[in-house]
Amino acid sequence: MRTSEGPSTPYGVTHWMTEEGISVARVHYTADPKKDATWEQRQLEGYPGGKTGISWRKEMEIDFSVFGGKGVYPTFTRKRHVSDTPLLPYVLTGIEAGKNRQVINGWDNTGLSPACVSTYINSLGQWMIFQEFCGEDIGIEDFGDAVKMWWGQNLPPNTKFLDIGDPAGKIRDSRKKSPAMYLAEHCGIHIYDGIQTFKIRRECVEQRLNKTVSGGEPAILIDSSCTTLIMGFEGGYSYPEIGSTGMYHTEPQKNQYSHPHDALQYPATILWGPKDDSDDYEEYDESERRQGRSEIGGY
């Protein structure tokens, strides 16, 4: 049975007994009187994300809810990057007012665990991630139908769509069709290629996490309903450790969190990634590119 800190237990120490009668003590750094606020501030300088960052929570707060491995996005914090209020009403207001009618969807459109994220850029230039779709053991046609049904039920009919996904989605199967072809033919969803290089994909999302827009608002804001995406940001999407060496792989592990994160990264590479002279986005500047492309790729 767990006991609270009290007169018989030093500050920063929590003591409890397990069901087997084993005495356990949790010793927090605050149990050391020398580790005061000044010490804490000095230590924080070496931890990305500060006290709410993954590294600090795992190492200093003894937070067992933090995932194993090394998080891909250590600067993400729920307090800053997750919205306190639903984002869909803001998206609807922007579309209906004609300020920006385009919803940008990212796709992980390979395998039997497809994922899609629906995003919107508001008038501040803030990238709003307002809906996630995560499939498990489902074909791409059925998954596409479910996603498009949600759009039809929740977004205005004058919404324009731009869909960006994994270039590997063009690899054909035994029937000489690819996931991209199935989505186009069966669902009317036409997916353009994002950049596949992981380093570029990660950096494009990371720069949004670190950037601010007008009024000091974060450049990326995520709806609280996107639980898989958020848990991935908090460490579920991570680089696995190589044995017990303290060294980590350079590519994140594939799991339930990696699919929506892959989906998020592909549009980020087109919106904020390096430009290619052969890319037909090149003829647009950043704002015109989004509007122009929506007329080409919208439906």
VENGICOR-V170575 format. One record per residue. RES is the residue in three letters. PHI is phi in whole degrees, -180 to 180 (none if undefined). OMEGA is omega in degrees with one decimal (none if undefined). D_LAST is the distance of its C-alpha to the last C-alpha in whole Angstrom. Layout:
{{RES,PHI,OMEGA,D_LAST} {RES,PHI,OMEGA,D_LAST}}
This chain:
{{MET,none,-176.3,59} {ARG,-78,177.4,58} {THR,-119,178.3,60} {SER,-82,173.1,59} {GLU,-66,-178.9,61} {GLY,-154,-176.9,64} {PRO,-56,-177.3,67} {SER,-89,-178.8,68} {THR,-119,-179.7,65} {PRO,-59,177.0,64} {TYR,-59,-179.4,61} {GLY,89,179.3,58} {VAL,-116,175.4,60} {THR,-118,-176.0,58} {HIS,-125,174.8,60} {TRP,-152,178.0,60} {MET,-111,176.2,61} {THR,-80,178.7,59} {GLU,-63,179.6,60} {GLU,-86,178.8,62} {GLY,84,179.1,64} {ILE,-89,179.7,63} {SER,-85,-177.5,63} {VAL,-125,176.7,60} {ALA,-124,175.3,60} {ARG,-107,-176.7,57} {VAL,-108,178.9,58} {HIS,-89,-178.1,56} {TYR,-62,179.3,56} {THR,-69,176.2,58} {ALA,-70,178.4,61} {ASP,-92,-177.4,62} {PRO,-61,178.6,63} {LYS,-76,-178.7,63} {LYS,-92,-176.2,59} {ASP,-92,-177.3,59} {ALA,-62,178.5,56} {THR,-65,177.0,57} {TRP,-60,-179.1,57} {GLU,-60,-179.4,54} {GLN,-63,178.3,52} {ARG,-65,-179.5,53} {GLN,-65,-176.7,52} {LEU,-62,-178.4,48} {GLU,-61,-179.1,48} {GLY,-98,-176.7,48} {TYR,-120,176.6,45} {PRO,-59,178.9,41} {GLY,86,177.3,40} {GLY,65,-174.3,43} {LYS,-68,179.1,45} {THR,-95,179.4,41} {GLY,-72,-176.2,40} {ILE,-61,-175.1,40} {SER,-63,-179.6,43} {TRP,-64,-178.5,45} {ARG,-61,-177.5,45} {LYS,-73,-172.3,45} {GLU,-86,-171.6,48} {MET,-104,-178.2,50} {GLU,-96,-179.3,49} {ILE,53,-175.8,49} {ASP,-90,-176.6,46} {PHE,-76,178.2,46} {SER,-83,179.8,42} {VAL,-76,-176.5,41} {PHE,-70,174.6,40} {GLY,-76,-177.8,42} {GLY,78,-179.8,41} {LYS,-109,-177.0,40} {GLY,-58,-179.8,37} {VAL,-71,-176.3,34} {TYR,-124,-176.5,33} {PRO,-68,-178.3,37} {THR,-88,177.7,36} {PHE,-70,171.3,33} {THR,-135,-179.6,35} {ARG,-60,-176.6,34} {LYS,-61,-175.8,35} {ARG,-91,-167.9,34} {HIS,-102,177.5,30} {VAL,-110,-176.0,29} {SER,-72,176.1,29} {ASP,-77,-177.5,31} {THR,-127,178.8,29} {PRO,-58,-176.9,25} {LEU,-90,-176.6,22} {LEU,-56,178.4,20} {PRO,-58,177.8,22} {TYR,-68,177.6,21} {VAL,-64,-179.4,18} {LEU,-62,178.9,17} {THR,-62,-179.9,20} {GLY,-65,-179.6,18} {ILE,-67,-176.4,15} {GLU,-68,177.4,17} {ALA,-80,179.4,19} {GLY,78,-179.6,16} {LYS,-69,176.2,18} {ASN,-158,-176.0,15} {ARG,-94,-171.8,12} {GLN,-99,170.6,10} {VAL,-103,-178.5,11} {ILE,-106,-177.8,12} {ASN,-107,174.5,12} {GLY,-107,-174.7,15} {TRP,-128,160.0,16} {ASP,-104,-166.8,20} {ASN,-107,175.8,19} {THR,-130,176.6,22} {GLY,77,-177.5,25} {LEU,-100,174.8,25} {SER,-126,-177.7,25} {PRO,-69,178.8,21} {ALA,-146,177.5,20} {CYS,-146,172.5,17} {VAL,-126,177.9,17} {SER,-103,-173.5,15} {THR,-132,-176.3,16} {TYR,-152,177.0,16} {ILE,-106,-176.8,18} {ASN,-83,-174.4,20} {SER,-67,177.4,22} {LEU,-84,-173.0,25} {GLY,87,-179.5,23} {GLN,-84,-180.0,24} {TRP,-87,-176.9,21} {MET,-101,177.2,21} {ILE,-97,-167.9,20} {PHE,-106,178.9,20} {GLN,-157,174.2,19} {GLU,-121,175.4,20} {PHE,-131,-178.3,19} {CYS,-126,-179.9,22} {GLY,-101,178.3,23} {GLU,-141,179.9,26} {ASP,55,-179.0,27} {ILE,-139,177.8,24} {GLY,-72,-174.4,22} {ILE,-67,179.5,19} {GLU,-68,179.0,17} {ASP,-64,178.4,19} {PHE,-64,178.1,18} {GLY,-60,177.4,14} {ASP,-60,-178.0,15} {ALA,-65,178.9,16} {VAL,-65,-177.8,14} {LYS,-67,176.0,11} {MET,-63,179.0,14} {TRP,-62,177.7,15} {TRP,-57,-177.7,12} {GLY,-63,-178.4,12} {GLN,-84,-170.9,15} {ASN,-121,-177.0,16} {LEU,-115,-179.1,13} {PRO,-61,-178.1,12} {PRO,-66,-179.6,10} {ASN,-91,178.4,9} {THR,-68,173.2,8} {LYS,-102,-177.0,6} {PHE,-121,169.6,6} {LEU,-126,-176.5,8} {ASP,-117,-176.4,10} {ILE,-130,-175.6,14} {GLY,-146,-176.3,16} {ASP,-77,176.4,20} {PRO,-57,177.8,21} {ALA,-66,177.3,23} {GLY,-68,177.5,20} {LYS,-96,178.4,20} {ILE,-71,-173.3,24} {ARG,-87,179.0,24} {ASP,-95,-177.7,26} {SER,-64,177.5,29} {ARG,-93,178.7,27} {LYS,62,175.3,25} {LYS,-129,-180.0,22} {SER,-109,174.8,20} {PRO,-55,179.0,18} {ALA,-63,179.2,16} {MET,-69,178.3,16} {TYR,-61,-179.7,16} {LEU,-64,-178.9,13} {ALA,-68,-174.6,11} {GLU,-77,-174.6,13} {HIS,-88,-172.9,14} {CYS,-113,-176.5,11} {GLY,71,179.2,8} {ILE,-102,-176.0,8} {HIS,-107,-173.5,9} {ILE,-100,175.3,12} {TYR,-94,-176.4,13} {ASP,-76,165.9,17} {GLY,-88,176.9,19} {ILE,-90,-172.2,23} {GLN,-87,-176.3,25} {THR,-62,-174.4,28} {PHE,-60,-177.7,29} {LYS,-55,179.4,31} {ILE,-68,-178.9,28} {ARG,-60,-178.4,26} {ARG,-63,-177.4,29} {GLU,-64,-179.7,30} {CYS,-67,176.5,26} {VAL,-75,-178.6,26} {GLU,-59,-179.0,30} {GLN,-67,174.5,30} {ARG,-72,178.4,27} {LEU,-64,-175.6,30} {ASN,-94,-174.7,33} {LYS,-97,173.2,31} {THR,-119,175.4,31} {VAL,-115,-176.3,29} {SER,-53,178.7,31} {GLY,79,179.8,34} {GLY,77,179.7,34} {GLU,-73,178.5,31} {PRO,-65,-177.1,30} {ALA,-76,174.0,27} {ILE,-134,-179.1,25} {LEU,-136,-171.7,26} {ILE,-117,177.3,25} {ASP,-68,-176.3,25} {SER,-65,178.6,28} {SER,-74,-179.2,26} {CYS,-83,-170.0,25} {THR,-67,-179.2,28} {THR,-68,178.1,28} {LEU,-63,-178.7,26} {ILE,-65,178.3,29} {MET,-63,174.4,32} {GLY,-65,177.0,31} {PHE,-61,-176.5,31} {GLU,-84,174.0,34} {GLY,130,177.0,36} {GLY,-64,174.9,34} {TYR,-93,-168.3,32} {SER,-147,173.5,35} {TYR,-88,-179.9,37} {PRO,-71,178.5,40} {GLU,-73,176.2,43} {ILE,-87,-175.3,45} {GLY,61,175.5,48} {SER,-123,-173.2,50} {THR,-87,-172.8,50} {GLY,80,175.8,48} {MET,-107,-172.0,46} {TYR,-130,174.9,43} {HIS,-64,-178.5,40} {THR,-90,176.3,38} {GLU,-120,179.4,35} {PRO,-68,179.1,34} {GLN,-74,177.2,34} {LYS,-85,178.4,32} {ASN,-156,-176.8,32} {GLN,-65,-179.4,29} {TYR,-88,-175.7,29} {SER,-71,-175.0,28} {HIS,-67,176.6,25} {PRO,-67,177.9,23} {HIS,-72,172.4,25} {ASP,-59,-179.9,23} {ALA,-60,-179.9,20} {LEU,-68,-174.2,20} {GLN,-71,-175.2,22} {TYR,-61,176.6,20} {PRO,-65,178.5,17} {ALA,-60,-179.1,21} {THR,-68,179.7,22} {ILE,-84,-178.3,19} {LEU,-73,-173.3,19} {TRP,-132,-178.7,23} {GLY,-90,179.5,25} {PRO,-66,179.5,27} {LYS,-90,179.7,25} {ASP,-122,-177.9,25} {ASP,-61,-179.7,26} {SER,-88,-177.3,24} {ASP,-81,-177.9,21} {ASP,-73,170.2,19} {TYR,-75,-172.1,18} {GLU,-61,-175.8,22} {GLU,-74,-179.7,21} {TYR,-109,167.4,20} {ASP,-82,-169.2,22} {GLU,-60,-178.1,21} {SER,-78,-179.5,19} {GLU,-68,-178.9,18} {ARG,-61,-179.3,17} {ARG,-67,-178.0,14} {GLN,-69,-179.6,13} {GLY,-64,-177.7,13} {ARG,-69,-179.1,11} {SER,-65,179.0,8} {GLU,-72,178.5,8} {ILE,-83,-172.9,9} {GLY,-97,-176.4,7} {GLY,-74,176.5,4} {TYR,-156,none,0}}
